[in-house]
């Protein structure tokens, strides 16, 4: 493998900063097989763990983007609970972990554009997800019934209220395609309506359908948010306006 091809393995910011010097070194002292393996490993490390602030931001937003997509998928898989008993014991905690990570990435991308709105959405989302996590932990520990009882209802209500506020701020800030913000906001609203009104036995079946449709739409919204983070450019978000 020639020297220029070895240098081309490294990411562009690295090549811009060190490429000419590294190329001169390789041309002066051609590497052997073991050195080539070591250089390739160094290139992989440079891609996975960029040293510049822009690179670190890019890497984190990619991870947060994957978390957003994963959160949406985990929530959708939760609907298999009636087919695969016990699956929600895994999907619900997974959703909460992933959605928190995605919310941080979402916040970092938006906060420099409209700080008050971004912080409002972030605080509302984290509060809702935090109460949901508390419900899962307390239920798993046996402090609460498996469904969480009355606290479970409060946790669900807090989750959807926080998600509505978060979705509304996404729409207001306008960083994401409108479809993602609408899916979060409308999906969370339908889920909250189904959760609230469905507690009355006479309307439980009808509003259960509404709630399920809302949750699926909400899951699609997180997939959209994740896709937005995966395609974010390093100059966006905390590093300056797009």
C-alpha positions in Angstrom: 0.0 0.0 0.0 1.5 3.3 -1.0 2.0 6.2 1.4 -0.8 8.4 0.0 -3.4 5.6 0.3 -2.4 5.1 3.9 -2.8 8.8 4.7 -6.2 8.7 2.9 -7.5 6.2 5.5 -7.6 9.0 8.1 -10.6 11.4 8.4 -10.4 14.7 6.5 -9.9 17.0 9.6 -6.9 14.9 10.6 -5.5 14.9 7.1 -5.8 18.6 6.9 -3.9 19.1 10.1 -1.3 16.3 10.0 -1.5 14.8 6.5 1.5 16.5 4.7 3.8 15.8 7.6 2.7 12.2 8.0 3.0 11.6 4.2 6.5 13.0 4.2 7.4 10.6 7.0 6.0 7.6 5.3 7.7 8.4 2.0 11.0 8.8 3.8 10.6 5.6 5.8 8.2 3.2 4.0 6.4 1.1 6.6 6.5 -2.7 6.9 3.5 -5.0 7.3 3.2 -4.5 11.1 3.5 -0.7 10.7 0.8 -0.7 8.1 -1.5 -2.6 10.5 -0.7 -0.1 13.2 -1.4 2.8 10.9 -4.7 1.3 9.8 -5.7 0.9 13.5 -4.7 4.5 14.2 -7.0 5.6 11.3 -9.9 3.6 12.8 -9.3 5.2 16.2 -9.2 8.7 14.6 -12.6 8.0 13.0 -14.2 6.6 16.2 -12.7 9.1 18.7 -12.0 12.4 16.9 -9.8 14.8 18.8 -11.3 18.1 17.6 -14.4 19.6 19.3 -16.2 19.4 15.9 -15.3 15.7 15.7 -16.5 15.0 19.2 -19.8 16.7 18.5 -20.2 14.8 15.3 -19.5 11.5 17.1 -21.9 12.2 19.9 -24.7 13.3 17.6 -24.3 10.0 15.7 -24.5 8.0 18.9 -27.5 10.0 20.0 -29.1 9.6 16.6 -28.8 5.8 16.8 -30.3 6.1 20.3 -33.3 8.0 18.9 -33.9 5.4 16.2 -33.5 2.7 18.8 -35.9 4.3 21.2 -38.6 4.5 18.5 -38.0 0.9 17.6 -38.0 -0.3 21.2 -41.3 1.5 21.8 -42.8 -0.1 18.7 -41.6 -3.5 19.7 -43.4 -3.0 23.0 -46.6 -3.6 21.1 -45.5 -7.2 20.8 -46.1 -7.6 24.5 -49.4 -9.4 23.9 -47.7 -11.8 21.5 -44.4 -12.3 23.4 -45.2 -12.2 27.1 -42.7 -10.4 29.2 -41.0 -8.5 26.3 -41.9 -5.2 27.9 -39.7 -6.0 30.8 -36.9 -5.3 28.4 -38.3 -2.8 25.9 -39.6 -0.3 28.4 -36.2 0.2 30.3 -34.4 0.2 26.9 -36.7 2.9 25.6 -36.1 5.1 28.6 -32.3 4.8 28.4 -32.1 5.4 24.7 -34.7 8.3 24.7 -32.7 10.1 27.4 -29.5 9.9 25.3 -31.4 11.0 22.2 -32.9 14.0 24.2 -29.4 15.2 25.2 -28.3 15.0 21.5 -31.5 16.8 20.5 -30.9 19.6 23.1 -27.2 20.1 22.1 -28.3 20.5 18.5 -31.0 23.1 19.2 -29.8 25.0 22.2 -27.7 27.6 20.3 -30.6 28.5 18.1 -33.3 29.4 20.6 -31.9 28.7 24.1 -35.1 29.4 26.2 -37.2 27.1 24.1 -34.6 24.4 23.9 -34.1 24.4 27.7 -37.9 24.3 28.2 -38.3 21.2 26.0 -35.2 19.5 27.5 -36.4 20.1 31.1 -39.9 18.9 30.3 -38.7 15.8 28.5 -36.1 14.8 31.1 -38.6 15.3 33.9 -41.2 13.1 32.2 -38.7 10.4 31.3 -37.2 10.6 34.8 -40.6 9.9 36.5 -41.1 7.1 34.1 -37.7 5.6 35.0 -38.6 5.9 38.7 -41.8 4.0 38.0 -39.9 1.2 36.3 -37.3 1.0 39.1 -39.8 1.0 41.9 -42.0 -1.6 40.2 -39.0 -3.9 39.5 -37.9 -3.5 43.1 -41.4 -4.6 44.4 -42.1 -1.2 46.0 -45.0 -0.7 43.6 -47.3 -3.2 41.9 -46.0 -4.5 38.5 -48.0 -1.8 36.6 -47.1 0.9 39.1 -50.6 1.4 40.4 -51.7 5.0 40.7 -48.1 6.1 40.5 -47.8 4.3 37.2 -50.7 6.4 35.9 -49.0 9.6 37.1 -45.7 8.4 35.5 -47.5 7.8 32.2 -49.2 11.2 32.4 -45.9 12.9 33.1 -44.2 11.1 30.2 -46.8 12.3 27.7 -47.0 15.9 29.0 -43.2 16.2 28.9 -43.2 14.7 25.4 -45.9 17.1 24.2 -43.8 20.1 25.4 -40.6 18.6 23.9 -42.3 18.0 20.6 -43.8 21.5 20.6 -40.4 23.1 21.1 -39.0 21.0 18.3 -41.6 22.4 16.0 -41.1 25.9 17.3 -37.3 25.8 16.8 -37.7 24.4 13.4 -34.4 22.5 13.2 -36.0 19.2 12.3 -38.4 18.4 9.4 -41.9 19.2 10.5 -43.0 15.6 10.3 -40.7 14.5 13.2 -42.0 17.3 15.5 -45.6 16.7 14.5 -45.2 13.0 15.1 -43.8 13.6 18.6 -46.4 16.2 19.6 -49.6 14.6 18.1 -48.5 11.1 19.0 -47.9 12.0 22.7 -51.2 14.0 22.7 -53.2 11.0 21.5 -51.4 8.7 23.9 -52.2 11.0 26.8 -55.9 11.2 25.8 -56.1 7.4 25.6 -54.4 7.1 29.0 -56.6 9.7 30.7 -60.1 9.0 29.2 -59.5 5.3 28.8 -59.5 4.9 32.6 -63.3 5.0 32.4 -64.4 1.5 31.7 -67.1 2.5 29.2 -64.6 4.1 26.9 -61.5 2.0 27.7 -61.5 -0.1 24.5 -62.0 2.9 22.1 -59.4 5.0 23.7 -57.0 2.1 24.0 -57.0 2.1 20.2 -56.4 5.9 20.2 -53.6 5.5 22.7 -51.9 2.7 20.7 -52.1 4.7 17.5 -50.6 7.7 19.4 -47.7 5.6 20.8 -46.8 4.2 17.4 -46.9 7.8 15.9 -44.7 8.9 18.8 -42.3 6.1 18.1 -42.1 7.2 14.5 -41.3 10.7 15.7 -38.2 9.5 17.6 -37.0 7.6 14.6 -37.3 10.9 12.7 -35.4 12.7 15.4 -32.7 10.0 15.3 -32.4 10.3 11.6 -32.0 14.1 12.0 -29.2 13.6 14.4 -27.5 11.0 12.2 -27.3 13.5 9.4 -26.3 16.6 11.5 -23.3 18.6 10.4 -20.6 19.4 13.0 -21.2 23.2 12.8 -24.8 22.8 14.0 -26.0 23.0 17.6 -23.6 23.8 20.4 -20.8 24.8 18.0 -22.7 27.6 16.4 -25.8 28.3 14.2 -26.3 26.2 11.1 
